[in-house]
Amino acid sequence: MTTIEKYVLVVDDEEDIRDFLTMSLSDEGYEVITAPHGAAALQQARQRPPQLILLDMRMPVMDGWEFSRAYREAPLPHAPIIVLTAATDAAKFARQIQANGFLPKPFNLKELLKLVRQYMSIDRTQVTQYPTMPTGRT
């Protein structure tokens, strides 16, 4: 019998947010690794592909746009991406990078955990493409 990994990559330049998400997701039984920017996240994903990515958009070194482009072009198993950003046009950013979902900061933890459970419950062996956000108007 194999166990399904519950591995989440949190990418955010704010240490307090990384720590909060690590604690909250760990309490729910998820294994969490964090990165302060996209370049570190890409390296983490190459070492151990995550099942889900929680991604901030505005970060130093490599922002969310650059990370998402490099990640999708990399020869890696691709995980769903949920954008977490304080930008007022979070939905627009999420659509531009073809994210699977988004939550504006400050976010509601219950809503975030609901999204995390939703994407973690998808059988990755049966899915070649995850549902993405609608491209229509917000």
C-alpha positions as CSV (number, residue, x, y, z in Angstrom):
1,M,0.0,0.0,0.0
2,T,1.4,3.4,-1.0
3,T,0.8,6.6,0.9
4,I,-0.2,9.7,-0.8
5,E,2.1,12.6,-0.1
6,K,0.6,15.8,1.1
7,Y,3.5,18.1,0.2
8,V,3.0,21.9,-0.2
9,L,5.5,24.5,-1.4
10,V,4.9,27.9,0.0
11,V,6.6,30.8,-1.9
12,D,6.4,34.2,-0.2
13,D,9.0,36.8,0.6
14,E,7.3,37.6,4.0
15,E,8.7,35.4,6.7
16,D,5.6,35.8,8.9
17,I,3.4,34.5,6.2
18,R,5.6,31.6,5.5
19,D,5.7,30.7,9.2
20,F,2.0,31.1,9.6
21,L,1.2,28.9,6.6
22,T,3.8,26.3,7.7
23,M,2.2,26.1,11.1
24,S,-1.4,26.1,9.8
25,L,-0.8,23.5,7.0
26,S,1.3,21.3,9.3
27,D,-1.5,21.2,11.8
28,E,-3.7,19.9,9.0
29,G,-1.2,17.0,8.3
30,Y,0.6,18.6,5.3
31,E,4.3,18.6,4.9
32,V,5.4,22.1,4.0
33,I,8.6,23.5,2.5
34,T,9.0,27.2,2.0
35,A,11.0,29.6,-0.3
36,P,11.4,33.4,0.0
37,H,11.3,33.9,-3.8
38,G,10.8,32.1,-7.1
39,A,14.4,31.1,-7.7
40,A,14.6,29.2,-4.4
41,A,11.1,27.7,-5.1
42,L,12.2,26.5,-8.5
43,Q,15.2,24.8,-6.9
44,Q,13.0,23.2,-4.3
45,A,10.6,22.0,-6.9
46,R,13.4,20.4,-8.9
47,Q,14.7,18.6,-5.8
48,R,11.2,17.4,-4.7
49,P,8.2,18.1,-6.9
50,P,5.3,19.5,-4.7
51,Q,1.7,18.4,-4.9
52,L,0.6,22.0,-4.5
53,I,2.2,25.5,-4.7
54,L,1.0,28.6,-2.8
55,L,2.5,31.5,-4.6
56,D,3.0,35.2,-3.8
57,M,3.3,37.4,-6.9
58,R,5.5,40.3,-5.8
59,M,8.8,39.0,-4.5
60,P,12.5,40.0,-4.9
61,V,15.0,37.9,-7.0
62,M,12.3,36.1,-9.0
63,D,8.7,37.1,-8.8
64,G,5.6,35.0,-9.2
65,W,5.4,35.7,-13.0
66,E,8.9,34.6,-13.6
67,F,8.6,31.6,-11.4
68,S,5.4,30.4,-13.0
69,R,6.9,30.7,-16.5
70,A,10.1,28.8,-15.5
71,Y,8.2,26.2,-13.5
72,R,5.8,25.4,-16.4
73,E,8.6,25.2,-18.9
74,A,10.7,22.9,-16.6
75,P,10.6,19.1,-17.2
76,L,8.8,18.5,-13.9
77,P,5.5,17.1,-12.8
78,H,3.4,20.2,-12.5
79,A,1.3,20.9,-9.4
80,P,-1.7,23.2,-9.1
81,I,-0.8,26.8,-8.2
82,I,-2.8,29.0,-5.9
83,V,-1.9,32.6,-5.9
84,L,-1.9,34.5,-2.6
85,T,-1.3,38.2,-3.1
86,A,-2.1,41.6,-1.6
87,A,-2.3,43.1,-5.1
88,T,-5.7,44.6,-5.8
89,D,-5.9,42.8,-9.1
90,A,-5.1,39.3,-7.8
91,A,-7.6,37.6,-10.1
92,K,-6.0,39.2,-13.1
93,F,-2.5,38.1,-12.0
94,A,-3.7,34.6,-11.3
95,R,-5.3,34.3,-14.8
96,Q,-2.2,35.7,-16.5
97,I,0.0,33.0,-15.1
98,Q,-2.7,30.3,-15.6
99,A,-3.0,29.7,-11.9
100,N,-5.6,27.2,-10.6
101,G,-6.9,29.6,-8.0
102,F,-6.3,32.6,-5.9
103,L,-7.0,34.3,-2.6
104,P,-6.3,38.0,-1.9
105,K,-4.3,38.9,1.2
106,P,-5.3,39.1,3.9
107,F,-6.9,35.7,3.3
108,N,-9.3,33.7,5.4
109,L,-7.5,30.6,6.7
110,K,-10.7,28.4,6.3
111,E,-11.0,29.4,2.7
112,L,-7.3,28.6,2.0
113,L,-7.6,25.2,3.7
114,K,-10.7,24.4,1.6
115,L,-8.8,25.2,-1.6
116,V,-5.8,23.2,-0.4
117,R,-7.9,20.2,0.4
118,Q,-9.7,20.5,-3.0
119,Y,-6.5,20.4,-5.0
120,M,-4.8,17.8,-2.8
121,S,-7.7,15.4,-3.2
122,I,-7.2,15.2,-7.0
123,D,-5.6,11.9,-8.1
124,R,-2.5,13.1,-9.9
125,T,-2.1,9.8,-11.7
126,Q,-5.5,10.4,-13.5
127,V,-5.1,14.1,-14.3
128,T,-3.0,15.6,-17.1
129,Q,-4.3,19.1,-16.5
130,Y,-5.7,20.7,-13.4
131,P,-8.7,23.0,-13.5
132,T,-7.7,26.6,-14.0
133,M,-9.4,29.8,-13.3
134,P,-12.0,31.1,-15.7
135,T,-10.7,33.6,-18.2
136,G,-13.8,35.8,-18.2
137,R,-14.3,39.0,-16.3
138,T,-14.1,39.0,-12.5
